[in-house]
């Protein structure tokens, strides 16, 4: 990266009121360390304990999704062997709300399934999301699930606006899947 690109990136981060930005390989240890930093930073930006809890919970769910479901991301030149999932997560202040965005590499099949799941959730009312959540808790996890299959539902329940997502095909046959949640400050 050239200094000019680095300076432009820094300017963008400051301009958009980023509370936290992480890009790299994700493990449970990294989740714990970055999560501790986020909790501290949220206290500087938010007065509402409920908003802090919602932002933090969404962040944890998104990071766990990267860990559990992401495929290996770009490999540094000369590195051999298995690598953790590669992801990007940002928390940014947007007026009175906090936007939480994540992106990671997934297979094209997984991307289609994720977009479909988000599309099903984004049209639901809070009451309907609560019902879906309760129903899902009483069912066995999905066949390919590495958790309880409630992560996206929990994110949708805690988000103040409907979830948004997008998937971009990459040159190596994968998709970069992105999801956005937002938590509005309580009145």
MOWOKA-V529178 format. One line per field, one symbol per residue. ss: DSSP state (H for helix, E for strand, L for the rest). phi: phi as a letter, one per 40 degrees, with the letter a starting at -180 (. if undefined). burial: + if it has 16 or more other C-alpha atoms within 10 Angstrom, else -. A space follows every 50 residues. Layout:
ss->???
phi->???
burial->???
This chain:
ss->LLHHHHHHHHHHHHHLLEEEEEEEELLHHHHHHHHHHHHHHHHHHLLLHH HHHHHHHHHHHHHHHHHHHLLELLLLLLLLLLLLEEEEEEEEEELLEEEE EEEEEEEHHHHHHHHHHHHHHHLLLHHHHHHHHHHHHLLLLLLLLLLLLL HHHHHHHHLLLLLEEEEEELLLLEEEEEEEEEEELLL
phi->.cdcccccccccccccfccaabbicbbcccdcccccccdcccccbbccdc cdccccccdcccccccccbccdccccdgcbhcbcccabbbbbcbgcbbcb bbaacbccccccccccccdccccccdccccccccccccbccddccbacgb dcccccccccbdcbaabbcbccgcbccbbbbabcccc
burial->------------+----++++---+++---+--++--+---+---+---- ++-++++++++++++++++++++----------++++++++++---++++ ++++++++-++--++--+--++------++-++--+------------++ ++++++++++-++++++------++++++++++++--
